[in-house]
Amino acid sequence: MAHNDFRPVSGPAVEGLLDAARGPLHPVAAQTLMAALDAAWADPTRRHPPGRRARAHLDTARDVLAGALGVRADELSVHASAEEALELGLAGLRHGRRRVGGRVVASGVERSVVLLSPGVTDSVPVDRQGALDLGGWAEALAEPGVAAAVLQTANGEVGTRQPVAAARAVADEHGVPLLLDATASLGRDPLPADAGAVVVADAASFGGPPLGLLGVRTGTRWSLPGPRHEAEHGRAAAAPWVPLVLAAAEAWRQGADGHEADAAGARELVDRIRTAAAAVPDTVVVGDPNDRLPHVVTFSVLFADGEVLLDELARRGVAVASGSACTSSTLRASHVLAAMGVLTQGNVRVTLPLGAVSPTREADVERLCAVLPESVAAVRERLGTADL
Amino acid sequence: MSGPEVVDARGQRCPVPVVMVARAVRGLPDGTVVLLYADDPAAAVDVPAWARMRGHAVTAAPADGYTVYTVRLGEAEEDAGGGRDRST
């Protein structure tokens, strides 16, 4: 093969994948993507036939994805990433209510991109399970100058669901619009009905490509500063690449009928992991054991280094993530674990893929449960902490 | 009488500070006070988490560029947090 040929010869194995925060595409969505490369490559804003064809495909896909978010097609815009959609969703609420003030109320376990957004000064505490302190939420909303509130449906690191209906009711009382962050949950856990003026999701959570989905309900005071953009109802500088949007819509359609069954299967597998991890000495399984996302679980191992533990597990064929500070990619421990006040060292985070994406997920969970005790023992041996 | 034992874990990163203090308190009777000096940000969460798992009480006070953790062995009060940990 020529040295300037960038075609990958083979992809990484899906087998052993227990970190599906960004997993491979749903196989049918991958087929749709390939077909769309031929059928929908054109710029959907062009008036020539290929452009119109791409526009028609985009409209169809938008209908499907709007349904996924529980909004109308003319309320949904598609963006390059979930992070971008979150930033934009908040910016629009903040600008729309700039006469009220600039503060944004957020829980301490929101995604980093939210906590780093303008207006988020301090965050509302959570309890040790990661659930929102509703008293603190009400206090923060009662203060003057609050432009918007943001809350996730459930946390993508520890799985704990948030009391969305109650939090929404408090926000309503104070006339503050709520942005609901469903980026970890859409397609894995039912969306709370009609729960936010703004809803944000990530197509990757249901087997699509990473794409930000932003729903702004009609009647919401929402606008962006500066000259109006052309694309995506004035919210984006450029139209999305239609093949990606088609793949996202296909992933949703493929899964829509099976989400409940898939979640039931995932829930049972996560229970097995929780039981296996709790049986390892000095290991803390964190997050709510019941009121949680079906496919996410995190645990922390005392006297263990997260990075070494990940390597030991990888050597035994399972790929997981970690929120520990001991991993080289980050100097700080997960802000979610810190906000909950739970152990951060030796942290292992599992995000189960959809069954349709990974046919081996049950076997992979079995493998993780089987090799976890020896992997922890190996780490403690290397660290010289086996006797503690 | 000398003061409480001091474990100096300044400059050490996760999980070493917790390992050092755990090693230092091994075999000491309940009621003993041990001080841990640490500047690793992860220790702010992990030292109290370790203490909770082992039934020790811990308080933290800022010092010049590091934190002093005062650990009282076997004197944990009821967990004030919303959840409960599994511990051994």
Chai-1 contact restraints between the chains, C-beta under 6 A:
chainA,res_idxA,chainB,res_idxB,connection_type,confidence,min_distance_angstrom,max_distance_angstrom,comment,restraint_id
A,D127,B,G82,contact,1.0,0.0,6.0,A-B,restraint_1
A,R128,B,G81,contact,1.0,0.0,6.0,A-B,restraint_2
A,R128,B,G82,contact,1.0,0.0,6.0,A-B,restraint_3
A,R128,B,G83,contact,1.0,0.0,6.0,A-B,restraint_4
A,Q129,B,G82,contact,1.0,0.0,6.0,A-B,restraint_5
A,Q129,B,G83,contact,1.0,0.0,6.0,A-B,restraint_6
A,A278,B,R86,contact,1.0,0.0,6.0,A-B,restraint_7
A,P281,B,T88,contact,1.0,0.0,6.0,A-B,restraint_8
A,V284,B,D85,contact,1.0,0.0,6.0,A-B,restraint_9
A,F303,B,V19,contact,1.0,0.0,6.0,A-B,restraint_10
A,D305,B,P15,contact,1.0,0.0,6.0,A-B,restraint_11
A,A325,B,C14,contact,1.0,0.0,6.0,A-B,restraint_12
A,A325,B,A42,contact,1.0,0.0,6.0,A-B,restraint_13
A,C326,B,C14,contact,1.0,0.0,6.0,A-B,restraint_14
A,R332,B,P41,contact,1.0,0.0,6.0,A-B,restraint_15
A,A333,B,A42,contact,1.0,0.0,6.0,A-B,restraint_16
A,A338,B,V45,contact,1.0,0.0,6.0,A-B,restraint_17
A,G341,B,G81,contact,1.0,0.0,6.0,A-B,restraint_18
A,V342,B,A49,contact,1.0,0.0,6.0,A-B,restraint_19
A,L343,B,D46,contact,1.0,0.0,6.0,A-B,restraint_20
A,L343,B,A49,contact,1.0,0.0,6.0,A-B,restraint_21
A,T344,B,A42,contact,1.0,0.0,6.0,A-B,restraint_22
A,T344,B,V45,contact,1.0,0.0,6.0,A-B,restraint_23
A,T344,B,D46,contact,1.0,0.0,6.0,A-B,restraint_24
A,Q345,B,C14,contact,1.0,0.0,6.0,A-B,restraint_25
A,Q345,B,P15,contact,1.0,0.0,6.0,A-B,restraint_26
A,Q345,B,D46,contact,1.0,0.0,6.0,A-B,restraint_27
A,T385,B,V19,contact,1.0,0.0,6.0,A-B,restraint_28
A,L388,B,A22,contact,1.0,0.0,6.0,A-B,restraint_29
